[in-house]
């Protein structure tokens, strides 16, 4: 059987007396985007830094394309591209100078540097800015350069730490599309604490909470854990809150604006249908009804209970 791109076995690490992660185990075998999801302080950064060879683990092993990272770090790292959350950009370099510098750090054959720098810049949509100083690029294009340096040596595995952090909505969509595009011929591990980021980009999820894996599976499997617990209603002629509270299946009512309400309900899809029917029958003028999912904190809590360690 072919080696997995990444194999993590019993990975544990502690800072002084406190364990940051304990007994982390997972494999990544296929191309595509895998989400490393967890709240701040859950152990994501520790896990990523060990996988990328930035930090030496207390216990356990990491194999990159079958190579033990601890035993043969240089050979293993040839297969890894890494974009940390805080981009290591040299702002007085041009795009081309910076990517050439990164290619040299990756020990790319000097006869291939220009070709591979050009290919990475083209793929990440920054080739037309190759002569521009990094400090003069927008945040979105700086992120693109950050991704370009992570793939300049054409690695099989790329790790991206909070790649859309600090970007505006349009830039977020552009970077998401770029991540999906580069994942077509390599494995990408995307670390984030934002649930919607994982749902928009990833096919699989590894969730860490309190230093332990609490979920590993497909995005479809993960969505089954996220139960709807409220409805957002927009009504043109809203009734009193007491009338909404009397509706079958409604457990709470919160008025968010003069025309908008949050209704806590029992999660039964028939309840939503009954609310829509009541709006028609009573002339409330239903303009919008949206299911609101459980919060990420609630999902973490639920998964932690279902996966005790």
C-alpha angles and dihedrals in degrees: 000000000000117000116257115249088238129016121180117189125191091327113188134164136175135190107216105314099341122088112224094187132009129200099338111184129176144125133217112202107157140060116258138069123310117190120222099201128185144127120266109288093019094121102265096125093046090051093047095046091052093047090051093047095247093117129034113230125233092223140359137041138270121202121193112196088338095310119120105237093207095051100038107021098162094049092046094047091058085075096049131084118186133192110183122206091253103055114229093223123159097215096199091059122090117238091258093047092050096048090046089052090050090048090054090050088053089054094238113175106270090231090059100041097093093047095048094044089052092048093050092046092049094048093050094046098245101105091103089057095049092120096044123102113250091233089063095056124096120250091259093054092045087056089051090053088049090055091045092057089050092057101033092105091046097242124190092226129042127187118202119188113205092327096181097044112136096007127128119245095266093048090048091056091048093050092045090054091048091051091051090049096051090045091065091085103024143034116264125195110200117194119202144138091214113099095200090055091058093044091051097047115020137078095193136028136211108189122198124193125171090353097305136098107252098171137020121172147083125317088249091056090048093051089058088067093055106083121192110245106169144031125217111215129192112194126185093206104022123195126222116289089247091063092052090048090057092061114112113261095015113125103175141007127209121181108219097175137349090281103022129080138178111217119195107213143172096264094246110137088216088065090062090050091051091050090052090049092049090052091054094045094048098039096241092146102232106215099170140359121187131179113232116208127220116279120262090247089057090050091051091050093048094048093046090055092047092050106042118181 
